[in-house]
Amino acid sequence: MMRWLVALGFSLGALSLAGVAAGADELPLRKPGLWEMKVVKVGSQLPSVTMQHCTDATVDKDMVDSVSPLVKRVCSKRDVQKTATGYATDSVCSIGGTSVTSHSDIVGDFNSAYTVIIQAHLDKGPDQVRDTTTQIDAKWLGQCKPDQKPGDVVLPGGIKINVKDGGKLEKLKDLFRKKN
């Protein structure tokens, strides 16, 4: 399950990072409110994962701004282009000694719904995970719930994290490493 969440985080990160390439087209910010995102690893026996993300313009912009230095450090290529139906992104990144080449097609209006299809190729690893396709279907549900604040992500099982709590997430990652 932890590996699936890591892969999921990488996939969602690919979307949020798409607009950071210098000189490239930028993705528009999503409409503020509660977004439901269903993530499916196409052709995999892994179940889909559905989560909710309460966001506003500040959170979406901060997500891009906070990871931009990381992307510049690990990605040798990061292109975003406006297409007739949305956006297309292409990247080449090195993560943990593995080169990841990906192409994403993003279709939708960022106000009510959008779909992201990410095709990725890893230069190392088991054959069954070297070439993957991930689809993210996102739809706007309305205003955030009264107990939510911008940045809150509700994962399967009701686990709630806030993307602005990066320090807390790092501590959880360190704790997990110590246990394994």
matplotlib code that plots the C-alpha trace (Angstrom):
import matplotlib.pyplot as plt

x = [0.0, 2.8, 4.4, 1.0, 0.7, 4.2, 3.4, 0.2, 2.0, 4.4, 1.5, -0.3, 3.0, 3.5, 0.2, 1.0, 4.5, 3.5, 3.4, 6.9, 9.1, 10.6, 9.3, 6.6, 2.8, 1.5, -1.5, -4.4, -5.1, -8.0, -11.3, -11.2, -13.2, -13.4, -12.0, -12.5, -9.7, -9.9, -6.5, -6.3, -3.2, -4.5, -4.0, -3.1, -4.8, -4.3, -7.6, -8.3, -7.8, -10.3, -9.3, -10.6, -8.6, -9.8, -7.9, -7.7, -5.6, -2.9, -2.6, -2.4, 0.2, 2.2, 2.3, 3.9, 6.3, 7.4, 8.4, 9.8, 13.4, 13.2, 11.9, 14.8, 17.2, 15.9, 14.4, 16.6, 13.5, 10.2, 8.0, 4.3, 2.5, -1.1, -3.0, -6.3, -8.0, -5.9, -2.3, 0.5, 3.6, 6.8, 9.6, 12.7, 13.6, 16.1, 14.7, 16.7, 19.1, 16.2, 15.4, 11.6, 10.4, 6.8, 4.2, 0.9, -2.3, -4.5, -8.0, -10.7, -11.5, -10.0, -13.4, -15.6, -13.6, -10.3, -8.6, -4.9, -3.4, 0.2, 2.4, 5.7, 8.7, 11.4, 14.8, 15.2, 13.0, 10.7, 9.2, 5.6, 6.3, 8.7, 5.9, 2.8, -0.3, -2.0, -5.3, -6.5, -10.2, -10.9, -14.2, -15.2, -17.7, -18.5, -17.3, -14.9, -16.6, -16.9, -14.2, -11.7, -9.2, -7.3, -4.6, -6.5, -6.4, -8.7, -7.2, -8.9, -9.9, -10.5, -6.8, -6.5, -3.2, -2.6, -0.1, 1.1, 2.4, 5.5, 7.6, 5.1, 5.1, 8.9, 8.7, 6.3, 8.5, 11.5, 9.5, 8.5, 12.2, 13.2, 10.6, 11.7]
y = [0.0, 2.4, 1.9, 2.6, 5.9, 6.9, 6.2, 8.1, 11.0, 11.0, 11.0, 13.8, 15.7, 15.4, 17.3, 20.0, 20.5, 20.7, 24.5, 25.2, 24.9, 28.2, 29.7, 27.0, 27.4, 27.2, 25.2, 27.3, 27.1, 24.9, 26.5, 26.9, 24.3, 20.6, 18.4, 14.6, 12.8, 9.2, 7.7, 4.5, 2.5, 1.4, -2.3, -3.0, -5.2, -2.5, -0.9, 2.7, 5.3, 8.1, 11.1, 14.6, 17.8, 21.1, 23.8, 27.5, 29.6, 30.1, 26.3, 25.4, 28.1, 27.1, 23.5, 24.5, 27.0, 24.7, 21.8, 23.9, 23.7, 19.9, 19.6, 21.8, 19.6, 16.1, 16.8, 17.5, 18.1, 19.6, 20.9, 22.1, 22.9, 24.2, 21.9, 22.2, 20.2, 21.1, 20.6, 18.1, 17.7, 15.9, 15.3, 13.3, 13.1, 11.0, 9.7, 7.4, 6.5, 5.6, 7.7, 8.4, 9.6, 10.7, 12.2, 13.6, 14.7, 17.0, 17.7, 19.7, 23.2, 23.2, 24.7, 21.6, 18.6, 17.5, 14.3, 13.6, 10.5, 10.0, 7.5, 6.8, 4.7, 3.7, 2.7, 0.2, -2.2, -5.2, -5.4, -5.1, -1.6, -0.2, 1.1, 2.4, 4.5, 6.4, 8.2, 10.9, 11.9, 15.1, 16.8, 19.8, 18.9, 22.4, 24.3, 22.5, 20.9, 22.9, 20.8, 21.3, 24.0, 24.7, 22.1, 19.2, 15.9, 13.1, 9.7, 6.3, 5.2, 8.8, 9.7, 13.5, 15.2, 18.8, 19.5, 22.6, 20.3, 19.3, 19.1, 16.7, 14.5, 14.3, 13.1, 10.4, 9.3, 9.2, 7.1, 4.7, 4.3, 3.5, 0.7, -1.0]
z = [0.0, 0.8, -2.6, -4.2, -2.2, -3.3, -6.9, -6.5, -5.0, -7.9, -10.3, -8.6, -8.4, -12.1, -12.6, -10.1, -11.5, -15.1, -15.2, -13.8, -16.9, -17.9, -21.1, -21.4, -21.3, -17.7, -16.5, -15.1, -11.4, -10.4, -9.3, -5.5, -3.5, -3.1, -5.8, -6.0, -7.8, -8.9, -9.7, -11.8, -12.8, -16.3, -16.9, -13.3, -10.8, -8.2, -7.2, -8.1, -5.4, -4.8, -2.7, -2.1, -2.1, -0.6, -2.5, -3.2, -5.6, -2.9, -2.2, -5.9, -6.6, -3.4, -4.5, -7.8, -6.1, -3.3, -5.6, -8.5, -7.1, -6.8, -10.4, -11.6, -9.7, -10.8, -14.3, -17.3, -19.5, -18.6, -21.4, -21.2, -24.4, -24.9, -27.3, -29.1, -26.3, -23.2, -22.4, -23.1, -20.9, -21.5, -18.9, -18.2, -14.5, -12.5, -9.3, -7.0, -9.9, -12.2, -15.3, -15.7, -19.1, -19.1, -21.3, -20.0, -21.8, -19.8, -21.0, -19.2, -17.9, -14.3, -13.2, -13.3, -14.4, -16.0, -16.9, -16.9, -18.7, -17.7, -19.7, -18.0, -18.8, -16.2, -17.5, -14.6, -12.5, -13.0, -16.5, -15.1, -13.7, -16.3, -18.6, -16.8, -17.7, -14.9, -15.4, -13.0, -13.3, -11.3, -10.7, -8.7, -6.0, -4.6, -1.6, 0.9, 3.8, 7.1, 8.8, 5.9, 5.2, 1.9, 1.4, 3.1, 1.3, 2.4, 1.4, 1.4, 4.9, 5.9, 6.5, 6.3, 5.5, 4.6, 1.7, 3.6, 6.4, 4.6, 7.8, 9.4, 6.3, 6.3, 9.9, 8.9, 6.1, 8.5, 11.0, 8.2, 7.2, 10.8, 11.0, 7.8]

ax = plt.figure().add_subplot(projection="3d")
ax.plot(x, y, z, "-o")
ax.set_aspect("equal")
plt.show()
